Amino acid sequence: MEIPSKYNPALVEDKWYQYWMEKGFFRSEPDEREPYCIVIPPPNVTGVLHMGHMLNNTIQDVLVRRARMQGKNTLWLPGTDHASIATEARVVARLKEQGINKASLTREEFLEHAWEWREKHGGIILEQLKKLGASCDWDRTRFTMDEELYESVIQVFVDLYNKGLIYRGVRMVNWDPRALTAISDEEVNYKEVNSKLYYVRYRVAGKEGDDPDKKENWIVIATTRPETILGDTAVCVHPEDERFTHLHGKQVIVPLVNRPVPVIVDEYVDREFGTGALKITPAHDINDYNLGIKHKLKTIDIFNDNGTLSEQAELFIGEDRFKARDLVAEELMQKGYLVKVEDYINKVGYSERTDEVIEPKLSIQWFLRMEELAAPALKVVIDETVKFHPAKFKNTYRHWMENVRDWCISRQLWWGQRIPAYYLPDGDFVVAKTRAEALQLAREKYKQPELRDEDLRQDEDVLDTWFSSWLWPISVFDGIRHPDNPDIKYYYPTNDLVTAPEILFFWVARMIMAGLEYRKDIPFRNVYLTGIVRDKLGRKMSKSLGNSPDPIELIKKYGADGVRVGMLLTSPAGNDLPFDEVLCEQGRNFSNKIWNALRLVKSWKVDKSIDQPDYAKVSSGWFQAKLNSTLEILEDQYAKYRISDALMLVYKLIWDDFCSWYLEMIKPDYQAPIDQTTYDSTVDFFEQLMQVLHPFMPFITEEIWHTISERGEGDSIMICLAPKSHVADERILEKFDFARDIIVSVRSIRKEKNIPNRDRLELKIKANGDNHFSEVFHPVVERLCNLEPIEYVGEKVEGALSFLVKSTEFYIPVAHSLDIEGEISRLQGELDYAQGFLDSVMKKLGNEKFVKGAPEQVVAMEMKKKSDAEDKIRVIEEQIRALRGQ
């Protein structure tokens, strides 16, 4: 077979992905094997692939492919999320471009446009994941608005309502004036912004005729939102603040609207902030709202849903809230109410979906009581029934779950699962799965047998997108509607969940709650929490900053395998990934390194008649031991979800141990054949390495696996059983490490002394009792260093170049004159380094606290370092004295 001189990812990747799809290697159905299941964190149907997706899905694919090669029945179930807010915003914007206003459409007409948009754009991200190599069972792709998932959500809503866990009421919510909907606390991002702090004075009621400059006639408050003054219904002071004692029980007049409001006292007030007096606007601040309930204050909502001022504001009606802020400030100044304005840095809440400034707003919404659901979901994480990787996120999880608030689950949108509440003409309502069931229930509950279908009006709101996502590990297997079906019984609970820490409460916690409520079991056993992909400057990658590369373009440039390696090389669980495109280049270079190794091995001619040389025999024995040792460590890395470390381990095994050492150790002389035994061992090693590497680099490993040996129709590396670790011969590994140091030292001397590689050298070893340790590797050392047969001597060799490996002296006799001073200088450098090292060890051993407190084996290791350093110093000093003729 003609092997191309260069590896071309573009040709290889499309070919093998199509092959895998055609052969059905990704598909899974329940059988007698052990299942391994991951459900994909469903990306928004509006989305395209970004760097966070790349990292998350690469890690999932590594876990899935490895499980498949362990013989497990592996299912990676894909799907997308309908993303109510984001999708509706996209559809509204598209309609606007066409000159269509959403308000002019019926709900049904709007949903037709939404579904049309979904059909056109909804599968883009899943198609992009295929370019990455994602081995999902695409036949099982789910969408949160699919009929069975939609019905599951409605069924759960009805069940929770009947259990008394869902209720409807007026509460303060986070209102998004752009999306025109409530959003949850977790969907609010807080940003530090440069604001203004306005100091405004309120006249004390009954002081109209008194001197306006008297301080006791006024109370000054500080606010960042002067426009909300129009909705003030009280001023609050601390009960122990002596500055305001004379105002207790009095009233003040709200500026501009001349509304008399009470001065209330409450320990909530921070006496150190601003002036110590606080304006209270119960309709537009959550803390003010709570004070309003406590002190039975009037509530005045001055904002329309779109963030403009309502008629209740009395002034600047219809103006945008931020323009109204400037107008109110100007009016306050003109009328003498504005005392001063200061620059001020504060945190402002923004909608995660639209990046619009959130407006706290009183609204009638549907809520889910969380406390009862949260308690068992906290327990299973604390006792590690569900394990977090890294475990540090348990504390974050605990904090959230112990301070959980009721979940606002209604959204003022049309795209999503419509709330199954049906209102009677008099305002009463019933909750039911279908309209027919609702009519029957309403007739019975309210004793109105004459009610007709047209008398019922379904709630206009839809459910929060997360209310469908929290059921994902159950609903994708139809486990809500059919709790005993074969799929849910076989695949649930799933094995691993890979996701981002920022949705730990949004999604992970809620899935655990739903799993315990509806399956009486956890939804997954392990949660791997990725970090944030950041640029070289440490900034989070985003389109707005222009610092996020297009993943598809990266794949075109470096190949999917190269990008996967680049993403994983520096992505330990829970820690941010400092991404640099050079990492992908490193991944591509790794592909090229492996490809060149393949071309080298396939270029050798095999002679079945020749015996295996000693150097090849010992080299094969060493690499087998190295492979066994690495596989054992690799198992431990996977078990600890140290995916980045696992990749680096395999990377070094292939690049350093196999390509740089083993292949050089066993390759035949120029134009000479290789023996059959060594060649077969090498091909076997190559195949095993490709199997170990396959989860990380699926495409090139499949190509090489098919190229290096003949395969049958339907064969694939991805369905091979991966090599298992066996007990490694640690003795041969130690001997090789010693031999490698000898080889490196001889080569360094050649380079330093400009001795040509073609010149055969002698190597003498000073016998010291145990330095026959590396003798088994002498054929390898002699071959790689172009040496005469190695000899042992009893005394040092005069006039020879020398070096040390551990405490063993080596001599290279040279025919030409030796640069004595140069050699002394080199040895003096080694001596200075060895003495510095010994000093650091002695300092540690001289620390009584260390010697008494450190584990016995640690102290023993330091003693060994001391002994080795002293031996090395002694030998170097002897060599220097010999060169000086002393």
Sequence and secondary structure as in RCSB ss.txt:
>XXXX:A:sequence
MEIPSKYNPALVEDKWYQYWMEKGFFRSEPDEREPYCIVIPPPNVTGVLHMGHMLNNTIQDVLVRRARMQGKNTL
WLPGTDHASIATEARVVARLKEQGINKASLTREEFLEHAWEWREKHGGIILEQLKKLGASCDWDRTRFTMDEELY
ESVIQVFVDLYNKGLIYRGVRMVNWDPRALTAISDEEVNYKEVNSKLYYVRYRVAGKEGDDPDKKENWIVIATTR
PETILGDTAVCVHPEDERFTHLHGKQVIVPLVNRPVPVIVDEYVDREFGTGALKITPAHDINDYNLGIKHKLKTI
DIFNDNGTLSEQAELFIGEDRFKARDLVAEELMQKGYLVKVEDYINKVGYSERTDEVIEPKLSIQWFLRMEELAA
PALKVVIDETVKFHPAKFKNTYRHWMENVRDWCISRQLWWGQRIPAYYLPDGDFVVAKTRAEALQLAREKYKQPE
LRDEDLRQDEDVLDTWFSSWLWPISVFDGIRHPDNPDIKYYYPTNDLVTAPEILFFWVARMIMAGLEYRKDIPFR
NVYLTGIVRDKLGRKMSKSLGNSPDPIELIKKYGADGVRVGMLLTSPAGNDLPFDEVLCEQGRNFSNKIWNALRL
VKSWKVDKSIDQPDYAKVSSGWFQAKLNSTLEILEDQYAKYRISDALMLVYKLIWDDFCSWYLEMIKPDYQAPID
QTTYDSTVDFFEQLMQVLHPFMPFITEEIWHTISERGEGDSIMICLAPKSHVADERILEKFDFARDIIVSVRSIR
KEKNIPNRDRLELKIKANGDNHFSEVFHPVVERLCNLEPIEYVGEKVEGALSFLVKSTEFYIPVAHSLDIEGEIS
RLQGELDYAQGFLDSVMKKLGNEKFVKGAPEQVVAMEMKKKSDAEDKIRVIEEQIRALRGQ
>XXXX:A:secstr
    SS  HHHHHHHHHHHHHHHTTT     SS EEEEE    BTT    HHHHHHHHHHHHHHHHHHHTT EEE
EE EEB  HHHHHHHHHHHHHHTT  GGGS HHHHHHHHHHHHHHHTTHHHHHHHHHT    GGG EETTSHHHH
HHHHHHHHHHHHTT EEEEEEEEEEETTTTEEE GGGEEEEEEEEEEEEEEEEETT TTS TT GGGEEEEEES 
GGGGGG  EEEE TT GGGGGGTT EEEETTTTEEEEEEE TTS TTSTTSEEEE TTS HHHHHHHHHHT    
  B TTSBB GGG SSTT BHHHHHHHHHHHHHHTT EEEEEEEEEEEEEETTT  B EEEEEEEEEE  HHHHH
HHHHHHHTTSSEEESTTHHHHHHHHHHT   EE EES SSS B  EEE TTS EEE SSHHHHHHHHHHHTT TT
  GGG EE S EE THHHHTTHHHHTTTTTT TT HHHHHH SEEEEEE GGGIIIIIIHHHHHHHHHTSS SEE
EEEE   EE TTS B  TTTT    HHHHHHHH HHHHHHHHHTT  TTS EE  HHHHHHHHHHHHHHHHHHHH
HHH  EETTS   HHHHHHHHHHHHHHHHHHHHHHHHHHTT HHHHHHHHHHIIIIIIIIIIHHHH  STT  EE
HHHHHHHHHHHHHHHHHHTTT HHHHHHHHHHHS   TT  GGGS         HHHHHHHHHHHHHHHHHHHHH
HHTT  TTS B  EEE  SSGGGGGGGHHHHHHHHTBS  EEESS  TTEEEEEETTEEEEEE SS   HHHHHH
HHHHHHHHHHHHHHHHHHHHT HHHHHHS HHHHHHHHHHHHHHHHHHHHHHHHHHHHTT 
